[in-house]
């Protein structure tokens, strides 16, 4: 039985998870904590944009966020619904 809470990956009306929102807000410590608790780094919003796309908006924190993503088996070649990487 998994101890992961399904609520960690709940989505809003745009398909964004708490993790995606926090990545976009550059909340590095909160992102790290959600990943530690089992939030999925692989979820995408309804546009197909995921962790890396949100991290791009956090240019000053991108490297740190990208390293977290990779540490949780993130795909550095991920593309959105339009095929943009």
PyMOL commands that set and color helices and strands:
alter all, ss='L'
color gray80, all
select helices_A, chain A and resi 6-9+18-24+28-37+51-56+59-71
alter helices_A, ss='H'
color red, helices_A
deselect
rebuild
show_as cartoon
